[in-house]
Amino acid sequence: MVFKTTGFTAVIAAIAFTTFAGAEGSGANAQVAAQATADITTEAQLTEEVVPVFVEKEVVQELPAAEAVSDNSADAAPQADSLRELVAAMPAGSQLSDELQCLAGAVYFESRGEPLDGQLAVAQVIINRAEDRRFPSSYCSVVYQRAQFSFVKHGRMPRIKTGSRAWQRAHAIARIAHRGLWDSEASDALYFHANYVRPSWSRRKVALATIDTHVFYR
């Protein structure tokens, strides 16, 4: 490794030499040393700006925390007078993050045969759970929580027919729910079940809405 002497180091050396010369009492030597000091100081001033400065550790600016879930599309919210119009207006073909993929998958498997407001309500339940301390803190962990959704088998989601209209609707509903673009009748629901069953836990919950074949509770 090659070490370079900066102008500042040279100035220190020159000052030391001047002091030594003065101590010896030689006027000629002192004069020469003083002139050398002046020359080196001038050179240091001229080259100071181009001398590289090294630090021991890399300086890294801390970045703001990224959002846990992101909608990869940058489009503005479409304007619509109904949920059906809003679903139709959502841009097709946009990529979903892993979290939104889980949300859309749950909508697809749990409610693809339901009306759109029923699908939105299912998505809202998953979002509400992810925001509630009693449940896991992400869409995927809510969906894959043990014994919560019957379509999850051995910790895996079945294959989705991504070219189907049902998936396109679920895709749009997930983004609408995540971005809060349309109010759901199940606004703060945390539970739901099909209306042809009567689970024991439902007696301890407050029913909020019945949408087609699903009953929603908080």
Backbone as CSV, one residue per row, in Angstrom:
resi,resn,N_x,N_y,N_z,CA_x,CA_y,CA_z,C_x,C_y,C_z
1,MET,0.853,-1.195,0.000,0.000,0.000,0.000,0.885,1.239,0.000
2,VAL,0.565,2.256,-0.805,1.352,3.487,-0.889,0.682,4.544,-0.052
3,PHE,1.428,5.190,0.835,0.902,6.252,1.681,1.373,7.589,1.128
4,LYS,0.463,8.526,0.966,0.796,9.859,0.460,0.815,10.849,1.604
5,THR,1.762,11.771,1.557,1.855,12.806,2.582,1.066,14.009,2.126
6,THR,0.123,14.447,2.922,-0.693,15.601,2.553,0.054,16.869,2.863
7,GLY,-0.461,17.989,2.358,0.151,19.290,2.633,0.212,19.593,4.094
8,PHE,-0.798,19.177,4.876,-0.848,19.445,6.302,0.312,18.775,7.016
9,THR,0.662,17.538,6.611,1.787,16.819,7.226,3.100,17.506,6.909
10,ALA,3.228,17.987,5.665,4.457,18.660,5.260,4.667,19.941,6.036
11,VAL,3.586,20.676,6.310,3.682,21.917,7.092,4.217,21.625,8.484
12,ILE,3.723,20.574,9.113,4.182,20.199,10.449,5.676,19.900,10.424
13,ALA,6.114,19.167,9.383,7.532,18.831,9.271,8.378,20.076,9.107
14,ALA,7.915,21.017,8.307,8.674,22.245,8.083,8.783,23.068,9.341
15,ILE,7.707,23.163,10.092,7.722,23.924,11.352,8.719,23.320,12.320
16,ALA,8.738,21.980,12.356,9.687,21.298,13.241,11.117,21.612,12.835
17,PHE,11.370,21.630,11.543,12.725,21.931,11.052,13.128,23.342,11.402
18,THR,12.168,24.300,11.273,12.451,25.694,11.600,12.819,25.835,13.060
19,THR,12.093,25.171,13.919,12.364,25.237,15.352,13.747,24.715,15.672
20,PHE,14.106,23.605,15.035,15.429,23.010,15.252,16.525,23.962,14.816
21,ALA,16.314,24.590,13.630,17.318,25.502,13.119,17.502,26.689,14.047
22,GLY,16.382,27.213,14.592,16.468,28.345,15.518,17.234,27.973,16.765
23,ALA,17.046,26.741,17.215,17.733,26.312,18.432,19.230,26.235,18.232
24,GLU,19.695,25.947,17.007,21.121,25.861,16.706,21.755,27.239,16.585
25,GLY,20.901,28.262,16.377,21.407,29.619,16.319,21.950,30.000,14.965
26,SER,21.726,29.231,13.932,22.243,29.560,12.607,21.239,30.408,11.879
27,GLY,21.596,31.678,11.616,20.678,32.592,10.944,20.385,32.167,9.533
28,ALA,21.434,31.700,8.798,21.223,31.281,7.400,20.301,30.087,7.317
29,ASN,20.571,29.121,8.177,19.719,27.922,8.178,18.275,28.253,8.542
30,ALA,18.125,29.149,9.517,16.770,29.550,9.937,16.039,30.229,8.811
31,GLN,16.771,31.109,8.049,16.137,31.812,6.930,15.684,30.842,5.847
32,VAL,16.559,29.849,5.543,16.209,28.842,4.534,14.999,28.030,4.980
33,ALA,15.003,27.674,6.249,13.891,26.879,6.766,12.590,27.646,6.727
34,ALA,12.671,28.952,7.057,11.458,29.771,7.040,10.887,29.865,5.637
35,GLN,11.813,30.063,4.635,11.356,30.142,3.252,10.710,28.833,2.816
36,ALA,11.296,27.684,3.235,10.749,26.368,2.888,9.368,26.190,3.480
37,THR,9.225,26.688,4.732,7.911,26.599,5.383,6.865,27.373,4.615
38,ALA,7.222,28.581,4.161,6.282,29.413,3.416,5.893,28.754,2.107
39,ASP,6.869,28.175,1.402,6.598,27.525,0.120,5.672,26.327,0.297
40,ILE,5.946,25.509,1.329,5.146,24.308,1.553,3.728,24.673,1.964
41,THR,3.612,25.750,2.792,2.288,26.205,3.227,1.461,26.639,2.040
42,THR,2.108,27.383,1.117,1.406,27.831,-0.093,0.952,26.644,-0.923
43,GLU,1.846,25.657,-1.080,1.509,24.453,-1.846,0.354,23.694,-1.215
44,ALA,0.354,23.637,0.114,-0.733,22.943,0.813,-2.053,23.632,0.586
45,GLN,-2.020,25.015,0.584,-3.250,25.758,0.362,-3.793,25.534,-1.041
46,LEU,-2.859,25.434,-2.018,-3.280,25.240,-3.407,-3.835,23.840,-3.656
47,THR,-3.305,22.871,-2.932,-3.705,21.473,-3.186,-4.682,20.928,-2.169
48,GLU,-5.075,21.727,-1.214,-5.922,21.229,-0.126,-7.254,20.692,-0.623
49,GLU,-7.827,21.341,-1.641,-9.155,20.967,-2.094,-9.169,19.627,-2.817
50,VAL,-8.034,19.207,-3.370,-8.021,17.966,-4.128,-7.460,16.797,-3.347
51,VAL,-7.041,17.024,-2.094,-6.541,15.919,-1.273,-7.731,15.085,-0.804
52,PRO,-7.807,13.795,-1.104,-8.960,12.975,-0.694,-9.018,12.816,0.810
53,VAL,-10.239,12.744,1.322,-10.462,12.541,2.752,-11.099,11.182,2.926
54,PHE,-10.542,10.359,3.773,-11.052,9.011,4.000,-11.643,8.917,5.399
55,VAL,-12.749,8.170,5.512,-13.352,7.945,6.812,-13.277,6.463,7.122
56,GLU,-13.332,6.144,8.388,-13.165,4.755,8.795,-14.334,3.891,8.365
57,LYS,-15.570,4.436,8.473,-16.764,3.659,8.149,-17.595,4.407,7.126
58,GLU,-18.309,3.640,6.331,-19.178,4.244,5.333,-20.314,4.992,6.020
59,VAL,-20.612,6.183,5.526,-21.697,6.974,6.084,-22.962,6.633,5.316
60,VAL,-23.946,6.119,6.000,-25.185,5.686,5.360,-26.341,6.480,5.935
61,GLN,-27.106,7.114,5.061,-28.277,7.849,5.515,-29.421,6.885,5.763
62,GLU,-30.035,6.982,6.907,-31.141,6.079,7.237,-32.350,6.437,6.401
63,LEU,-32.943,5.435,5.779,-34.092,5.645,4.923,-35.379,5.422,5.703
64,PRO,-36.465,6.101,5.307,-37.752,5.856,5.973,-38.167,4.414,5.817
65,ALA,-38.868,3.894,6.816,-39.337,2.503,6.760,-40.308,2.334,5.607
66,ALA,-40.156,1.249,4.863,-41.050,0.984,3.735,-42.379,0.475,4.248
67,GLU,-43.439,0.698,3.466,-44.746,0.200,3.855,-44.742,-1.322,3.821
68,ALA,-45.462,-1.943,4.749,-45.497,-3.396,4.826,-46.136,-4.013,3.597
69,VAL,-47.157,-3.293,3.064,-47.828,-3.785,1.873,-47.840,-2.665,0.854
70,SER,-47.510,-2.966,-0.396,-47.507,-1.931,-1.419,-48.325,-2.380,-2.612
71,ASP,-49.054,-1.429,-3.178,-49.756,-1.650,-4.432,-48.807,-1.154,-5.512
72,ASN,-48.273,-2.058,-6.340,-47.228,-1.711,-7.295,-47.674,-0.734,-8.378
73,SER,-48.985,-0.549,-8.520,-49.454,0.396,-9.526,-49.390,1.805,-8.975
74,ALA,-49.104,2.768,-9.847,-49.006,4.168,-9.439,-50.190,4.965,-9.966
75,ASP,-51.258,4.291,-10.419,-52.379,4.990,-11.016,-53.230,5.666,-9.948
76,ALA,-53.890,6.750,-10.345,-54.794,7.445,-9.435,-56.070,6.620,-9.274
77,ALA,-56.788,6.878,-8.182,-58.017,6.130,-7.917,-59.071,6.458,-8.978
78,PRO,-59.628,5.451,-9.635,-60.671,5.713,-10.645,-61.922,6.282,-9.977
79,GLN,-62.683,7.050,-10.720,-63.948,7.585,-10.240,-65.072,6.651,-10.685
80,ALA,-65.979,6.340,-9.771,-67.072,5.419,-10.105,-68.264,5.693,-9.201
81,ASP,-69.442,5.377,-9.704,-70.676,5.580,-8.941,-71.156,4.305,-8.263
82,SER,-70.512,3.182,-8.567,-70.881,1.920,-7.943,-69.637,1.053,-7.831
83,LEU,-69.722,0.052,-6.983,-68.587,-0.857,-6.825,-68.320,-1.607,-8.127
84,ARG,-69.368,-1.953,-8.846,-69.185,-2.647,-10.116,-68.407,-1.779,-11.105
85,GLU,-68.763,-0.488,-11.164,-68.046,0.424,-12.055,-66.578,0.570,-11.624
86,LEU,-66.361,0.603,-10.315,-65.003,0.750,-9.808,-64.151,-0.472,-10.148
87,VAL,-64.719,-1.656,-9.996,-63.994,-2.883,-10.352,-63.647,-2.866,-11.837
88,ALA,-64.586,-2.462,-12.662,-64.346,-2.424,-14.108,-63.306,-1.376,-14.475
89,ALA,-63.211,-0.314,-13.684,-62.280,0.785,-13.993,-60.864,0.524,-13.507
90,MET,-60.673,-0.465,-12.641,-59.326,-0.752,-12.148,-58.465,-1.279,-13.291
91,PRO,-57.262,-0.738,-13.466,-56.395,-1.174,-14.579,-56.102,-2.667,-14.511
92,ALA,-56.234,-3.338,-15.617,-55.974,-4.777,-15.678,-54.491,-5.031,-15.919
93,GLY,-54.030,-6.174,-15.458,-52.663,-6.591,-15.741,-51.598,-6.027,-14.825
94,SER,-51.973,-5.215,-13.836,-50.974,-4.662,-12.922,-50.458,-5.759,-11.988
95,GLN,-49.220,-5.640,-11.588,-48.598,-6.638,-10.725,-49.022,-6.436,-9.274
96,LEU,-49.211,-7.534,-8.553,-49.547,-7.467,-7.137,-48.342,-7.856,-6.302
97,SER,-48.184,-7.201,-5.167,-47.163,-7.621,-4.214,-47.563,-8.974,-3.637
98,ASP,-46.651,-9.635,-2.955,-46.962,-10.936,-2.355,-48.134,-10.831,-1.383
99,GLU,-48.177,-9.756,-0.605,-49.252,-9.587,0.375,-50.603,-9.413,-0.316
100,LEU,-50.642,-8.599,-1.348,-51.897,-8.416,-2.063,-52.287,-9.675,-2.838
101,GLN,-51.304,-10.455,-3.231,-51.598,-11.737,-3.871,-52.329,-12.653,-2.887
102,CYS,-51.891,-12.655,-1.628,-52.574,-13.454,-0.600,-53.994,-12.958,-0.382
103,LEU,-54.156,-11.648,-0.342,-55.479,-11.070,-0.129,-56.413,-11.417,-1.282
104,ALA,-55.928,-11.247,-2.509,-56.743,-11.566,-3.675,-57.063,-13.063,-3.743
105,GLY,-56.100,-13.902,-3.349,-56.334,-15.345,-3.345,-57.440,-15.731,-2.379
106,ALA,-57.457,-15.112,-1.208,-58.513,-15.404,-0.229,-59.877,-14.974,-0.756
107,VAL,-59.928,-13.823,-1.403,-61.182,-13.363,-2.006,-61.639,-14.356,-3.076
108,TYR,-60.708,-14.807,-3.883,-61.010,-15.737,-4.975,-61.575,-17.054,-4.447
109,PHE,-60.928,-17.644,-3.467,-61.352,-18.961,-2.996,-62.541,-18.898,-2.038
110,GLU,-62.653,-17.846,-1.272,-63.731,-17.758,-0.292,-65.024,-17.198,-0.865
111,SER,-64.919,-16.383,-1.917,-66.136,-15.649,-2.300,-66.268,-15.350,-3.787
112,ARG,-65.583,-16.080,-4.643,-65.657,-15.728,-6.064,-67.064,-15.902,-6.639
113,GLY,-67.917,-16.697,-5.979,-69.296,-16.841,-6.436,-70.241,-15.838,-5.797
114,GLU,-69.728,-14.987,-4.916,-70.535,-13.990,-4.213,-70.641,-12.703,-5.035
115,PRO,-71.622,-11.853,-4.734,-71.657,-10.526,-5.365,-70.419,-9.720,-4.946
116,LEU,-70.142,-8.648,-5.655,-68.922,-7.880,-5.414,-68.839,-7.321,-4.002
117,ASP,-69.983,-6.895,-3.437,-69.923,-6.365,-2.076,-69.610,-7.468,-1.066
118,GLY,-69.988,-8.706,-1.386,-69.621,-9.831,-0.536,-68.135,-10.138,-0.632
119,GLN,-67.579,-10.041,-1.825,-66.145,-10.240,-1.996,-65.353,-9.148,-1.281
120,LEU,-65.833,-7.910,-1.372,-65.166,-6.805,-0.687,-65.201,-7.019,0.819
121,ALA,-66.300,-7.542,1.332,-66.414,-7.781,2.776,-65.423,-8.837,3.248
122,VAL,-65.198,-9.874,2.457,-64.207,-10.895,2.808,-62.817,-10.266,2.861
123,ALA,-62.496,-9.457,1.859,-61.200,-8.768,1.864,-61.073,-7.868,3.083
124,GLN,-62.161,-7.204,3.459,-62.119,-6.293,4.599,-61.847,-7.034,5.908
125,VAL,-62.392,-8.220,6.045,-62.143,-9.017,7.250,-60.648,-9.316,7.384
126,ILE,-60.014,-9.701,6.291,-58.581,-10.024,6.332,-57.764,-8.782,6.669
127,ILE,-58.111,-7.658,6.080,-57.410,-6.407,6.382,-57.591,-6.031,7.852
128,ASN,-58.823,-6.154,8.342,-59.093,-5.822,9.750,-58.305,-6.717,10.700
129,ARG,-58.206,-7.988,10.361,-57.441,-8.909,11.210,-55.959,-8.524,11.239
130,ALA,-55.422,-8.167,10.083,-54.002,-7.790,10.018,-53.715,-6.542,10.845
131,GLU,-54.740,-5.734,11.101,-54.572,-4.509,11.878,-54.948,-4.693,13.342
132,ASP,-55.422,-5.884,13.705,-55.855,-6.173,15.069,-54.775,-6.980,15.797
133,ARG,-54.467,-6.606,17.026,-53.398,-7.259,17.780,-53.668,-8.731,18.082
134,ARG,-54.907,-9.132,18.010,-55.242,-10.526,18.318,-54.927,-11.480,17.172
135,PHE,-54.572,-10.923,16.031,-54.309,-11.744,14.849,-52.916,-11.428,14.302
136,PRO,-52.427,-12.260,13.393,-51.127,-11.966,12.763,-51.155,-10.605,12.064
137,SER,-49.982,-10.059,11.808,-49.888,-8.665,11.376,-49.705,-8.456,9.876
138,SER,-49.923,-9.466,9.056,-49.837,-9.278,7.612,-50.944,-10.067,6.938
139,TYR,-51.268,-9.702,5.702,-52.337,-10.387,4.985,-52.031,-11.877,4.821
140,CYS,-50.807,-12.172,4.425,-50.454,-13.578,4.196,-50.518,-14.394,5.486
141,SER,-50.020,-13.832,6.578,-50.039,-14.583,7.835,-51.464,-14.764,8.354
142,VAL,-52.339,-13.813,8.069,-53.755,-13.972,8.428,-54.378,-15.095,7.595
143,VAL,-54.134,-15.076,6.301,-54.712,-16.085,5.408,-54.221,-17.484,5.747
144,TYR,-52.924,-17.597,6.073,-52.340,-18.911,6.339,-52.364,-19.308,7.812
145,GLN,-52.987,-18.502,8.646,-53.109,-18.885,10.059,-53.848,-20.218,10.159
146,ARG,-53.357,-21.052,11.004,-53.881,-22.426,11.081,-55.373,-22.466,11.401
147,ALA,-56.095,-23.287,10.649,-57.510,-23.590,10.879,-58.424,-22.370,10.760
148,GLN,-58.056,-21.412,9.923,-58.890,-20.229,9.757,-59.632,-20.227,8.420
149,PHE,-58.979,-20.656,7.366,-59.618,-20.675,6.056,-59.544,-22.088,5.482
150,SER,-60.696,-22.609,5.145,-60.772,-24.021,4.741,-60.092,-24.289,3.401
151,PHE,-59.939,-23.274,2.561,-59.308,-23.523,1.262,-57.796,-23.742,1.382
152,VAL,-57.191,-23.347,2.484,-55.755,-23.549,2.705,-55.529,-24.998,3.135
153,LYS,-54.763,-25.728,2.367,-54.489,-27.139,2.648,-52.984,-27.334,2.863
154,HIS,-52.632,-27.842,4.034,-51.224,-28.107,4.360,-50.367,-26.846,4.189
155,GLY,-50.959,-25.719,4.584,-50.213,-24.464,4.535,-50.024,-23.889,3.142
156,ARG,-50.792,-24.381,2.172,-50.642,-23.910,0.806,-51.988,-23.496,0.225
157,MET,-51.925,-22.543,-0.707,-53.117,-22.094,-1.416,-53.237,-22.898,-2.713
158,PRO,-54.422,-23.362,-3.068,-54.570,-24.095,-4.328,-54.210,-23.235,-5.536
159,ARG,-54.075,-23.873,-6.658,-53.719,-23.166,-7.887,-54.871,-22.252,-8.309
160,ILE,-54.524,-21.043,-8.713,-55.512,-20.059,-9.143,-55.558,-20.010,-10.666
161,LYS,-56.739,-19.984,-11.229,-56.886,-19.812,-12.677,-56.761,-18.326,-12.988
162,THR,-55.528,-17.898,-13.188,-55.245,-16.468,-13.296,-55.812,-15.823,-14.563
163,GLY,-56.204,-16.636,-15.526,-56.793,-16.074,-16.742,-58.303,-15.912,-16.657
164,SER,-58.900,-16.308,-15.542,-60.359,-16.271,-15.415,-60.859,-14.890,-15.020
165,ARG,-62.117,-14.633,-15.327,-62.747,-13.367,-14.926,-62.881,-13.301,-13.404
166,ALA,-63.075,-14.458,-12.778,-63.191,-14.489,-11.318,-61.911,-13.977,-10.663
167,TRP,-60.757,-14.365,-11.207,-59.491,-13.884,-10.657,-59.305,-12.396,-10.938
168,GLN,-59.695,-11.942,-12.095,-59.584,-10.518,-12.410,-60.410,-9.686,-11.437
169,ARG,-61.600,-10.184,-11.089,-62.430,-9.464,-10.125,-61.800,-9.489,-8.729
170,ALA,-61.302,-10.657,-8.322,-60.663,-10.764,-7.011,-59.425,-9.874,-6.933
171,HIS,-58.683,-9.823,-8.013,-57.496,-8.975,-8.140,-57.883,-7.514,-7.903
172,ALA,-58.943,-7.072,-8.575,-59.405,-5.686,-8.438,-59.952,-5.416,-7.036
173,ILE,-60.729,-6.357,-6.499,-61.309,-6.180,-5.164,-60.214,-6.048,-4.113
174,ALA,-59.155,-6.839,-4.216,-58.054,-6.778,-3.252,-57.419,-5.396,-3.252
175,ARG,-57.196,-4.840,-4.424,-56.586,-3.514,-4.512,-57.528,-2.433,-4.013
176,ILE,-58.811,-2.575,-4.315,-59.804,-1.600,-3.844,-59.876,-1.613,-2.326
177,ALA,-59.933,-2.804,-1.738,-60.016,-2.924,-0.280,-58.749,-2.400,0.388
178,HIS,-57.598,-2.787,-0.145,-56.319,-2.350,0.432,-56.179,-0.837,0.416
179,ARG,-56.613,-0.209,-0.642,-56.487,1.242,-0.773,-57.666,1.996,-0.171
180,GLY,-58.669,1.267,0.321,-59.827,1.916,0.942,-60.634,2.750,-0.033
181,LEU,-60.783,2.259,-1.254,-61.465,3.036,-2.293,-62.984,2.919,-2.240
182,TRP,-63.493,1.926,-1.478,-64.959,1.750,-1.392,-65.293,1.212,-0.006
183,ASP,-66.288,1.799,0.625,-66.688,1.365,1.967,-67.422,0.026,1.896
184,SER,-67.098,-0.837,2.864,-67.738,-2.150,2.931,-68.793,-2.174,4.030
185,GLU,-69.822,-2.976,3.816,-70.840,-3.164,4.865,-70.232,-3.851,6.084
186,ALA,-69.162,-4.584,5.869,-68.470,-5.272,6.971,-67.261,-4.438,7.407
187,SER,-67.489,-3.163,7.630,-66.402,-2.205,7.839,-65.411,-2.605,8.924
188,ASP,-65.894,-3.107,10.069,-64.971,-3.496,11.134,-65.152,-4.960,11.553
189,ALA,-65.612,-5.775,10.620,-65.819,-7.200,10.904,-64.488,-7.939,11.011
190,LEU,-64.466,-8.933,11.899,-63.282,-9.773,12.079,-63.577,-11.250,11.816
191,TYR,-64.864,-11.591,11.655,-65.257,-12.985,11.488,-66.379,-13.071,10.460
192,PHE,-66.488,-14.221,9.823,-67.644,-14.479,8.958,-67.810,-15.988,8.809
193,HIS,-68.996,-16.387,8.435,-69.249,-17.801,8.138,-70.398,-17.877,7.136
194,ALA,-70.544,-19.026,6.519,-71.649,-19.235,5.575,-72.964,-19.300,6.362
195,ASN,-74.029,-18.816,5.750,-75.305,-18.747,6.482,-75.980,-20.093,6.641
196,TYR,-75.443,-21.140,6.040,-76.045,-22.471,6.211,-75.380,-23.263,7.346
197,VAL,-74.466,-22.627,8.086,-73.888,-23.253,9.287,-74.072,-22.304,10.461
198,ARG,-73.918,-22.838,11.664,-74.084,-22.023,12.878,-72.963,-22.375,13.850
199,PRO,-71.772,-21.831,13.650,-70.660,-22.161,14.552,-70.916,-21.635,15.956
200,SER,-70.397,-22.328,16.953,-70.655,-21.959,18.348,-70.111,-20.577,18.686
201,TRP,-69.016,-20.181,18.072,-68.415,-18.885,18.408,-69.307,-17.715,17.992
202,SER,-70.211,-17.937,17.023,-71.039,-16.842,16.516,-71.983,-16.292,17.583
203,ARG,-72.296,-17.107,18.610,-73.203,-16.638,19.663,-72.547,-15.570,20.542
204,ARG,-71.230,-15.533,20.513,-70.501,-14.572,21.348,-70.068,-13.329,20.573
205,LYS,-70.478,-13.240,19.307,-70.080,-12.117,18.475,-71.285,-11.253,18.105
206,VAL,-70.984,-10.054,17.645,-72.033,-9.121,17.219,-72.152,-9.174,15.701
207,ALA,-73.307,-9.551,15.202,-73.521,-9.630,13.757,-73.604,-8.228,13.167
208,LEU,-72.895,-8.017,12.064,-72.872,-6.703,11.419,-73.645,-6.676,10.118
209,ALA,-73.518,-7.732,9.334,-74.168,-7.739,8.022,-74.285,-9.163,7.502
210,THR,-75.320,-9.380,6.708,-75.460,-10.627,5.957,-75.432,-10.255,4.493
211,ILE,-74.444,-10.776,3.764,-74.299,-10.450,2.351,-74.318,-11.762,1.575
212,ASP,-75.399,-11.944,0.827,-75.614,-13.173,0.089,-75.506,-14.376,1.038
213,THR,-74.502,-15.228,0.930,-74.446,-16.430,1.769,-73.491,-16.311,2.960
214,HIS,-72.983,-15.121,3.242,-72.045,-14.943,4.360,-72.620,-13.996,5.420
215,VAL,-72.371,-14.340,6.679,-72.731,-13.485,7.804,-71.422,-12.968,8.421
216,PHE,-71.365,-11.655,8.671,-70.142,-11.020,9.167,-70.337,-10.501,10.584
217,TYR,-69.300,-10.662,11.401,-69.364,-10.307,12.834,-68.132,-9.504,13.251
218,ARG,-68.300,-8.849,14.392,-67.144,-8.258,15.075,-67.137,-8.732,16.522
